[in-house]
């Protein structure tokens, strides 16, 4: 019987090769890189999504056509309340403004009701009612600026302001993003085309107001204005409205007759001009600046009257006692 030889083999120990370790390391590194890239992309997307304010205010020199009115709402950077100021036009939601934000909407001219309420998401303050309601009559071809004030604690107020007065604040405003206006009669704003320079008035349009009609004798303050004088200024403003599409500047100049001292006439003419200018500005009908000056008896239109102070000469000098209103702007189409 032939013996069978048994071969014994020592057990082999498994040892991973160097290429396997390298591949595993590269795989893990790739997973980490993809994960970090995804997180960075998500962070960037979130940052962009949360950006509430866009481009800087750019409506300084833009008007609209006569068939429209543009309402510009803005909330100053100095606003005391957090959260958002939610504004409404004729009861319909328009925008939610944070501090430093502005928004605008164009609608047809005419009466409009504006509302505002304060909203802080965590507290859901004043969710249903309005903090305040403002009623206005919008003129065609005009920008109406509305400032959101929060000077009454947690109550917001909409304050109409002249565009010229709000210019410095508006320069610091940025467009409010991520709000969709639901104003029922809103329309796309059609910017009014500027007139060529040669179609602008070569000189201001001058209009005269009779000083004896405007003020009581020897008076130049607001309390000294007569009802007839106030009516005359109102009619003059209506005339400006009918002649100008846009008013860039109104300059009021006071004049006196030659009687009395130079100092007295300078003071009286300056006071009367400022009183008339203040009255025009207070009406808020024009966006241009309103300025004034007094020229005393330096620019007499009649010089043939006698120099003696008597009723006849006083009556003769009536045309010299006047207030001139100089208007610069773009005329309406004939």
Steps between C-alpha positions, in 0.01 A plus 500: 500500500640817385498764768333833418714802565312789661621851417434757764487868400538778749187728516536820296447830681282758303673835460331785308702634212619861478274583201191398700583742784559783253172438324307499824664825609420669174141383526459645849662830396264524203200451727620775733564740208153442355344550842685826563414630153134421556495683834673803350254506210209474742640782717542718192148424384361578844693829513360601162152389598508702821624821333210740556626813323606546139622790287537855630222755449499614137179701452655843560439633150221274382145618452196317368249578228196715574279189508688360801608584852798331664488441877844454657501349849818499707604412854802693636810322621444667840174311555466404865285189462621166372292279279324627189266786418228353280338756271169476316349694209120517491488208741726274291845383609793676331825438689665428835780749564797447727721789613684654205260358242279665240233380260277663240181441307331686212122543491247729339477857638221578744404427861687221675496346848829383647537282809792366704552256783801372691584132473765302687491134404580363845231709668256532210416848628197681358426226251148605409458876550676812374722724710386800294315591179585792270277635223647695208407632158770405250583734212585367155863507389626529857700302754344488847755413768376334820728469805428224751546647848507301824531780751204387705643193661353200322264701277598579141390812312512578127615858441483662152820697433632700208751315286750786534479489880550123507784501244785448749326209673394342172860493381572248778201276421514162322223320316301261718522145362283188533170687521233462234254787471135401482360849441193449281541792261880504485663552161847500352664838558547689171787743553425840350749594230708804583458801274801598289692792650383737226136434598554599862395856588779747424406707804273446804129564455419810707164549669398803705309525826380838624651578837201707618279195437729252673565678830348749737668841501863488618478123571707216358446210742263206453245648741497815286391316183146574384243243390502666160877461490486130588244449228727679252791266585276194462392619154862561407596144602213365288636701207848354553346151505325562171811640324778273627547126473785517752607787724873516568506820705271773632672823602299766682622863496356776717489869395391821675419858402766774542361644823685433824857409583711255306528271802126490562418423136765228479365336813134524394561371146704209628237408759214512248689287248585237760140489627367438150772240428425317825130490414568356153741239641255399772241398240733224373382529140843541341813285524746777411670721757330820619727797580451868577676837519414864564607789274341788685458806276789417264287382205218751460273445201356853526729795567278790394304531824557793735737463791273659762325252726131566429199288393543584132865396488436192711231392253732578207762262644266204537670310214835528681361323807501150357619142539645332191489121465759362257437141386759283324406159362372296206186630332208279421424412141268759341 
